Amino acid sequence: MSSKKEQAAETAYKLKAGKDFQKQFKKIGSEEQKIIRKKIEELKTNPRPEGVRKLKEYTDFYRIRIGKYRVIYEIIDSELIVIALRVSKREDVYKNLDSI
């Protein structure tokens, strides 16, 4: 039986961006956007990369660090979907997560 990491490596996930993510992403500088976009695209083939942290209070929410930014995203393995929920600096990204 293969692990979730092995299954993810074999299958491409669809990537979606939530409304909060889209609004926050537009506020980031273009050079940082390029770096963040590249890392998020990598989630299609590996939604649980090295360094990922699962958010304890949320069933399927994960966090990756990209420089001074954090990306909060949800993985729906049954549908092969990764949804980028938020992108912001550490001090802001966790505020009001319950509203997602």
Secondary structure, DSSP 8 states (H G I E B T S, - for coil): ---HHHHHHHS--EEEE-HHHHHHHHTS-HHHHHHHHHHHHHTTT-SS-TT-EE-TTSSSEEEEEETTEEEEEEEEGGGTEEEEEEEEEHHHHTTTGGG-
